[in-house]
Amino acid sequence: MFAADVAPADRRPWRRALRKLWRRRGAMLGLAFVVFFVLLAILAPWLSPQDPLATSWSAVRKAPSAAHWFGTDEIGRDVLSRVIWGARASLLAGLVSVGISLAIGLPLGLFAGYVGRWPDALISRMTDAMLACPFLILAIALAAFLGPSLTNAMVAIGVAATPVFIRLTRAQVLSVKVEDYVEAARAVGNSHLRIALRHVLPNILPPVIVQGTLAIAAAVIAEASLSFLGLGQQPPLPSWGSMLNTAKNYVENAPWMAVWPGLSIFLLVLSFNLLGDGLRDALDPRQA
């Protein structure tokens, strides 16, 4: 009777992980802010008080007021509206870029780690070559080569972040593929493809999920950096990075132009980092 009661709980590792995540206040705070920014981006057409592209020469660089809560920029556009719409570019860049990295890095790392031999050596040396170049420098180079646009920036960030996922996946596969349950699956005649997809892949996902969460934060910073340099979202479309690029010329006269997009980037990146740290603890079976 006791064994029957305990067994179902043992088969629910994700439920236990959620309970552990719930007990971590920092992670829940990060999750709350992430949900806030996601809702902000989705509901931007309804939450934005004004058109983010509408200019007004009678309201140039106006300080925060009842009419413009976050003030206005150098050509009279409402900063609050542009911050709200800018959340879309940052979140889209973070999610799509990491999606590209996972789509490339996860299969390559799984293949290299499971097959070994010369495919592993070839993929590992290519990964080392890409890791020799700093992430942001590689993203800037790729974005400059592809051309300035948000789509090209997301592709550049995704490709630049891929080596980290290849190396992490390969390391996890090398550790898991020698476990007893994998050897047992091989002994009963399962194909290599089935073993890789049904027995190895599910057991390497937790650290990959954690890395993906942290990579979103890095991608948000990278998108803001590319937009700041003119390689991301193109004006007049709102982006927190391009807003900071414009605001740098008016820091003394209109500091609110830099404060709000900078604070938004800080909060979003901090939220994903807190969530990633919480997921690392929650998905680690060694943690109580």
C-alpha positions in Angstrom: 0.0 0.0 0.0 2.8 2.4 0.9 4.7 1.6 -2.3 1.6 2.2 -4.3 1.1 5.6 -2.7 4.7 6.7 -3.2 5.1 5.4 -6.8 2.8 8.0 -8.5 4.7 10.9 -6.9 8.0 9.5 -8.0 6.7 9.5 -11.6 6.0 13.3 -11.5 9.4 15.0 -11.4 8.0 18.1 -13.1 5.4 18.5 -10.4 8.1 18.3 -7.7 10.1 20.9 -9.7 7.2 23.3 -9.8 6.7 22.9 -6.0 10.4 23.7 -5.5 10.2 26.6 -7.9 7.2 28.0 -6.0 9.2 28.1 -2.8 11.9 30.3 -4.3 10.8 33.9 -3.9 13.4 35.4 -6.3 12.3 33.0 -9.0 8.6 33.8 -8.5 9.4 37.5 -8.5 11.3 37.1 -11.8 8.4 35.1 -13.2 5.9 37.8 -12.2 7.9 40.4 -14.1 8.3 38.2 -17.1 4.6 37.7 -17.2 4.1 41.4 -16.8 6.3 42.3 -19.8 4.7 39.5 -21.9 1.3 40.9 -21.2 2.6 44.4 -21.9 3.8 43.3 -25.3 0.7 41.4 -26.2 -1.7 44.1 -25.0 0.3 47.0 -26.4 -2.4 48.2 -28.8 -4.8 48.6 -25.9 -2.4 49.7 -23.1 -0.5 52.3 -25.1 -2.1 55.7 -24.3 -1.0 57.2 -27.6 0.3 56.3 -31.1 4.1 55.5 -30.6 4.9 57.0 -34.0 2.8 60.2 -33.7 4.9 63.3 -33.5 4.0 66.7 -32.0 6.3 69.7 -32.4 4.5 71.5 -29.6 5.5 68.7 -27.2 9.2 68.3 -27.9 11.2 66.9 -24.9 8.4 67.6 -22.4 9.0 66.4 -18.8 6.7 63.7 -17.4 3.2 65.1 -16.7 -0.4 64.0 -16.6 -0.6 64.1 -20.4 2.7 62.2 -20.9 3.5 60.0 -17.8 7.0 59.2 -19.1 7.6 62.5 -20.9 8.2 62.9 -24.7 11.2 62.5 -26.9 13.1 64.8 -29.3 10.2 65.0 -31.8 7.3 64.9 -29.4 6.5 61.2 -29.3 5.1 59.7 -26.1 7.9 57.8 -24.3 5.5 55.6 -22.4 3.8 54.4 -25.6 7.2 53.7 -27.2 8.4 51.8 -24.1 5.3 49.6 -24.2 5.6 48.9 -27.9 9.4 48.4 -27.5 8.7 45.4 -25.2 7.6 43.5 -28.3 10.9 43.9 -30.1 12.9 42.9 -27.0 10.8 39.8 -26.1 10.5 38.8 -29.7 14.2 39.0 -30.2 14.9 37.0 -27.0 12.4 34.2 -27.7 13.1 33.8 -31.4 16.9 34.0 -31.1 16.9 31.3 -28.4 14.5 29.3 -30.5 17.0 29.5 -33.4 19.9 28.5 -31.1 17.9 25.5 -29.8 16.8 24.4 -33.2 20.4 24.3 -34.4 22.4 23.5 -31.2 20.2 20.8 -29.6 20.3 18.4 -32.6 24.0 19.0 -33.3 25.0 18.5 -29.7 22.8 15.4 -29.4 24.3 13.9 -32.6 27.9 14.8 -31.6 27.6 13.4 -28.1 25.8 10.2 -29.0 27.6 9.2 -32.2 31.1 10.3 -31.2 34.1 9.6 -33.4 34.8 12.0 -36.3 31.4 13.7 -36.4 31.9 14.7 -32.7 35.4 15.9 -33.5 34.2 18.0 -36.5 31.3 19.6 -34.7 33.4 20.2 -31.6 36.1 22.0 -33.5 33.6 24.2 -35.3 32.0 25.0 -32.0 35.4 25.9 -30.5 36.1 28.2 -33.4 32.9 30.1 -32.9 33.4 30.3 -29.2 36.8 31.9 -29.8 34.9 35.0 -30.9 33.0 36.8 -28.1 29.2 36.4 -28.4 28.3 40.1 -28.9 31.1 40.7 -31.3 30.0 37.7 -33.4 26.4 38.9 -33.3 27.4 42.4 -34.4 29.5 41.0 -37.3 26.7 38.8 -38.5 24.0 41.5 -38.2 26.3 43.9 -40.2 26.7 41.3 -42.9 23.0 40.5 -43.1 21.9 44.1 -43.0 20.1 46.2 -40.4 16.6 44.9 -39.4 15.0 43.2 -36.4 14.7 39.9 -38.3 18.4 39.8 -39.3 19.4 40.8 -35.7 17.4 37.8 -34.3 19.1 35.5 -36.8 22.5 36.9 -35.9 21.9 36.6 -32.2 20.5 33.1 -32.6 23.5 31.9 -34.6 26.0 33.5 -32.2 24.4 31.8 -29.2 24.3 28.4 -30.8 27.8 27.1 -29.8 26.8 27.3 -26.1 23.9 25.0 -26.6 25.9 22.6 -28.8 28.6 22.3 -26.1 26.1 22.0 -23.2 24.0 19.3 -25.0 27.0 17.3 -26.0 28.4 17.3 -22.4 25.0 16.2 -21.1 24.7 13.4 -23.7 28.2 12.1 -22.9 27.2 11.8 -19.3 23.7 10.3 -19.8 24.5 7.8 -22.6 26.6 5.6 -20.3 23.8 5.3 -17.7 22.4 1.8 -16.9 19.0 2.5 -18.3 20.5 3.5 -21.7 22.6 0.4 -21.7 19.5 -1.7 -20.9 17.5 0.0 -23.7 20.4 -0.9 -26.1 20.6 -4.4 -24.8 16.9 -5.1 -25.5 17.3 -4.1 -29.1 16.2 -0.5 -29.3 17.5 1.4 -32.3 20.0 4.2 -31.8 17.5 6.8 -32.9 14.9 5.6 -30.4 17.4 5.5 -27.6 18.6 9.0 -28.4 15.1 10.5 -28.6 13.3 8.5 -26.0 15.9 7.8 -23.3 18.7 10.4 -23.7 17.0 13.5 -24.9 14.3 13.7 -22.1 17.0 13.4 -19.4 19.2 16.2 -20.7 16.4 18.8 -21.1 16.5 20.3 -17.6 19.9 22.0 -17.9 19.1 23.0 -21.5 15.9 24.7 -20.3 17.8 26.6 -17.7 20.4 27.7 -20.2 17.6 28.7 -22.6 16.1 31.0 -19.9 19.4 32.6 -19.2 20.1 32.9 -22.9 16.9 34.9 -23.4 18.3 37.6 -21.0 21.6 37.7 -23.0 19.6 38.0 -26.2 17.6 40.9 -24.9 20.8 42.7 -24.1 22.2 41.8 -27.5 19.1 43.1 -29.3 19.3 46.4 -27.4 23.0 46.7 -28.3 22.4 46.0 -32.0 19.5 48.5 -32.0 21.7 51.0 -30.2 24.2 50.6 -33.0 21.6 50.9 -35.7 21.7 47.2 -36.7 18.4 46.1 -35.1 14.9 47.5 -35.1 14.9 50.4 -37.5 13.4 53.8 -36.7 10.7 55.0 -36.4 9.6 51.6 -35.0 10.2 51.6 -31.2 13.0 49.6 -29.6 14.5 50.1 -26.2 18.0 50.1 -27.7 17.3 52.7 -30.4 15.6 54.8 -27.8 18.8 54.8 -25.8 20.8 55.7 -28.8 18.6 58.8 -29.4 18.5 59.6 -25.6 22.3 59.8 -25.3 22.2 63.2 -27.0 19.8 64.6 -24.5 20.8 63.1 -21.2 21.3 66.5 -19.5 18.2 68.2 -20.9 15.8 65.3 -21.0 17.1 62.4 -18.8 13.7 60.7 -18.8 14.3 59.7 -22.4 17.1 57.4 -21.2 15.8 56.4 -17.8 12.6 54.5 -18.9 14.0 52.3 -21.7 17.1 51.6 -19.7 15.1 50.6 -16.6 12.9 48.4 -18.8 16.0 46.5 -20.2 17.3 46.2 -16.6 14.1 44.8 -15.2 13.5 42.3 -18.1 17.0 41.0 -18.0 17.0 40.7 -14.2 13.7 38.9 -14.3 14.9 36.2 -16.7 18.1 35.8 -14.7 16.2 35.3 -11.5 13.8 32.9 -13.2 16.8 31.0 -14.7 18.5 30.7 -11.3 15.3 29.4 -9.7 14.8 26.8 -12.5 18.4 25.6 -12.0 17.7 24.9 -8.3 14.2 23.5 -9.0 15.3 21.1 -11.8 18.4 19.9 -9.9 17.5 16.6 -8.2 20.2 17.1 -5.6 18.5 20.2 -4.3 15.9 19.7 -1.5 
